[in-house]
Amino acid sequence: MLNRLRQGIIYVFGKYDGEKDETVKKILSEDEFKIFDTMMEYDKVHSFRLLNFVKENEILKDDKLYWKLALLHDSGKGKTTFLKRMKKVVVGDRKLEGHTENAYEKLKSINKELAQLCRIHHDKSNNIKMKEFQKLDDK
């Protein structure tokens, strides 16, 4: 619950500094960056924050694919309002619940392996890296 409150505060008050794009461009391909660039400001803030968690994590820090996943895992959310996001938390929302498939569709012709990770990033997993990523994503 505390994590959801923190996410709400970040949504309202968090601002994405465009200077961070230089770091992002060093990680993503040009086509991947085009997708990142279309994301809502909150999703960019969340994703860049998650990137930093991944880079500091003992299990994930050397896996560049998980760096990309941190930046693009929510790229399928589109232009989702704060109220719609809150609705999803309280009662569910099919559009947002489908964001993993949307991200997969956006990325599958660019980076199939990354697209697949985006598709499953909310699924229960026995993969140690994915389990670690999910913990960090929920922070």
C-alpha positions, -999 to +999 in steps of 0.1 A: +000+000+000+028+024+009+044+017-025+011+026-043+010+059-023+046+066-033+037+059-070+008+083-067+030+110-053+055+105-081+027+105-107+015+139-095+048+156-086+075+137-106+090+155-135+111+138-162+143+157-169+150+156-206+187+156-199+182+120-189+175+112-225+213+112-232+217+083-207+186+065-222+200+069-257+232+051-247+211+021-236+184+019-262+186+015-299+173+044-320+140+025-327+136+016-290+142+052-280+114+063-303+091+042-283+105+055-250+100+090-262+063+085-267+057+074-231+039+096-206+060+116-183+051+095-152+061+063-171+095+078-180+101+089-144+091+054-131+112+037-158+143+058-152+140+052-115+137+015-121+167+016-144+188+029-115+175+002-092+184-024-118+219-010-123+225-012-085+211-047-081+236-075-077+216-100-098+206-076-127+233-050-128+254-066-156+224-076-178+219-049-204+186-065-216+172-058-181+183-022-184+163-020-216+134-038-199+134-012-171+131+016-196+104+000-218+084-024-197+055+000-194+056+013-230+023-003-237+004+019-212-001+047-237-017+080-226-033+066-194-047+092-170-041+092-132-078+083-126-077+053-149-045+041-132-062+045-098-092+026-111-069-003-121-055-005-086-089-004-070-111-025-093-091-034-123-089-021-158-086-042-189-069-016-210-041-012-185-039-049-177-032-054-214-003-030-214+022-059-214+008-072-247+007-037-261+044-033-253+051-067-269+034-056-301+054-023-302+087-041-297+085-075-314+099-063-347+127-043-331+139-066-303+120-099-299+138-109-267+130-076-250+094-077-263+090-111-247+103-099-214+079-069-215+050-093-223+057-114-191+069-088-167+038-092-145+035-130-148+044-153-120+079-165-127+105-189-115+133-171-133+155-154-107+162-124-128+125-118-136+115-123-099+142-097-089+130-073-116+094-076-104+104-068-068+122-037-080+093-026-103+070-027-073+091-003-052 
